[in-house]
Amino acid sequence: MKATPDANCREMFDRVSAYLDGELPAAECREIERHCQGCDRCAEFIDSLRHTVGLCREAGQRPLPADVRSRAKARIRELMGVALPGSTPAAPPRRRARPSASPSARATLRRQRPAGKK
C-alpha cells in the first residue's frame, strides 16, 4: 500500500465528489475503486467523506425542535430588520465609520492632487 499521495491520488481527489454522488461512468468508478485497493490514504479519505456525507443527509432529514426553529426565525428577522408580529421594528444595522486619515496623510494627499481639484 502507498504511504504518500501521487498524481493518481490528486486525480482521484478531483473526482471523488462525483464518484460518491454516483455521477461518474462505471469505468471511472472501477478505476477509483482499483486505486483505493492499493492506496490506504485514498481509501480512508473516501470512507471518511462517504460517512460525512451520510451524516449530513441524515441530519438534513430531521426537523428542528420548535423552540430552535422559532429562535432562528426571530434572529433572521432581526438581522434583516423585519419586525416580528406584535413587536416594534428592529433598528437597521449600524455601519462602521471609516477611520479618518491623520493630518499628515491628508496633507500628503492634498499635495498629490492635480491643481484645481479639491
C-alpha positions as CSV (number, residue, x, y, z in Angstrom):
1,M,0.0,0.0,0.0
2,K,1.2,3.5,-0.8
3,A,2.2,5.8,2.0
4,T,2.4,9.1,0.2
5,P,0.0,10.6,-2.4
6,D,1.0,10.7,-6.0
7,A,-0.5,12.1,-9.2
8,N,-3.1,9.4,-9.3
9,C,-4.2,10.4,-5.8
10,R,-4.6,14.0,-6.8
11,E,-6.6,13.0,-9.9
12,M,-8.8,10.8,-7.8
13,F,-9.4,13.6,-5.3
14,D,-10.7,15.8,-8.2
15,R,-13.3,13.1,-9.0
16,V,-14.3,11.9,-5.5
17,S,-17.4,14.0,-5.1
18,A,-18.8,12.9,-8.4
19,Y,-17.9,9.3,-7.5
20,L,-19.7,9.5,-4.2
21,D,-22.7,11.2,-5.8
22,G,-22.9,8.4,-8.5
23,E,-22.2,10.8,-11.3
24,L,-19.3,9.0,-12.9
25,P,-19.4,6.4,-15.6
26,A,-19.0,2.8,-14.3
27,A,-15.5,2.6,-15.8
28,E,-14.3,5.6,-13.9
29,C,-15.8,4.2,-10.7
30,R,-13.9,0.9,-11.1
31,E,-10.7,2.9,-11.7
32,I,-11.2,4.8,-8.4
33,E,-12.0,1.6,-6.6
34,R,-9.0,-0.1,-8.0
35,H,-6.8,2.8,-7.0
36,C,-8.2,2.6,-3.4
37,Q,-7.4,-1.1,-3.2
38,G,-3.7,-0.1,-3.4
39,C,-3.8,3.2,-1.6
40,D,-4.8,3.3,2.1
41,R,-4.9,7.1,2.2
42,C,-7.4,7.4,-0.6
43,A,-9.5,4.6,0.7
44,E,-9.6,6.2,4.2
45,F,-10.4,9.6,2.6
46,I,-13.3,8.2,0.6
47,D,-14.7,6.2,3.5
48,S,-14.5,9.3,5.7
49,L,-16.1,11.5,3.2
50,R,-18.8,8.9,2.5
51,H,-19.5,8.8,6.2
52,T,-19.6,12.6,6.5
53,V,-22.0,12.9,3.5
54,G,-24.3,10.3,5.1
55,L,-24.3,12.2,8.4
56,C,-25.2,15.4,6.6
57,R,-28.0,13.8,4.6
58,E,-29.4,12.2,7.8
59,A,-29.2,15.5,9.8
60,G,-31.0,17.3,7.0
61,Q,-34.0,15.0,7.3
62,R,-34.6,15.6,11.0
63,P,-36.8,18.6,11.8
64,L,-35.5,21.2,14.1
65,P,-37.2,21.4,17.5
66,A,-39.9,24.1,17.6
67,D,-38.1,26.4,20.0
68,V,-34.9,26.3,17.9
69,R,-36.9,27.0,14.8
70,S,-38.7,30.0,16.3
71,R,-35.4,31.4,17.7
72,A,-33.7,31.0,14.3
73,K,-36.6,32.8,12.5
74,A,-36.6,35.6,15.1
75,R,-32.9,36.1,14.7
76,I,-33.1,36.1,10.9
77,R,-35.9,38.7,11.0
78,E,-33.8,40.8,13.4
79,L,-30.8,40.7,11.1
80,M,-33.0,41.6,8.1
81,G,-34.6,44.4,10.0
82,V,-38.1,42.9,9.8
83,A,-40.4,43.3,12.7
84,L,-42.0,40.3,14.4
85,P,-45.8,40.4,14.6
86,G,-46.7,42.4,17.6
87,S,-43.3,44.0,18.1
88,T,-41.5,47.2,17.2
89,P,-39.3,47.1,14.1
90,A,-35.6,46.4,14.8
91,A,-33.2,49.3,14.1
92,P,-31.3,48.8,10.9
93,P,-27.8,47.5,11.4
94,R,-25.2,50.3,12.0
95,R,-22.5,50.8,9.6
96,R,-19.0,51.1,10.9
97,A,-17.5,54.5,10.4
98,R,-14.5,54.7,8.1
99,P,-11.3,55.7,10.0
100,S,-10.3,59.2,9.2
101,A,-6.8,59.9,7.8
102,S,-4.2,61.5,10.0
103,P,-3.5,65.2,9.4
104,S,-0.1,64.3,7.8
105,A,-1.8,61.8,5.5
106,R,-4.4,64.4,4.4
107,A,-1.6,66.9,3.7
108,T,0.2,64.3,1.6
109,L,-3.0,63.6,-0.4
110,R,-3.6,67.3,-1.0
111,R,-0.1,67.7,-2.4
112,Q,-0.7,64.7,-4.8
113,R,-3.9,66.0,-6.3
114,P,-3.7,67.9,-9.6
115,A,-4.1,71.6,-9.4
116,G,-7.7,72.9,-9.4
117,K,-9.2,69.7,-7.7
118,K,-10.2,69.6,-4.1
